[in-house]
């Protein structure tokens, strides 16, 4: 089994560092699991190729990542909450995925 390498988009890393330490630790555990099996079908995002989510329910935080099989990487694109308005995590990733 191939283990993927974890990479953070610079903006996602800033967002991650703003999280409470306990939430960061929970996210690290979930990300470590995904490095062995990044393509969890129930967490696939429709309309966004190779993109998946991790929901940290207690904290209300989501991590959005893209799987890059060519480079064997899991790239965290965005970290945040689901809101209505400009700060919605799903709204931010659309802009970050554009070339």
Beta strands, then each sheet from edge to edge (+ up, - down):
strand 1: 5-8
strand 2: 51-56
strand 3: 61-68
strand 4: 73-81
sheet 1: 1+ 4+ 3- 2+
end
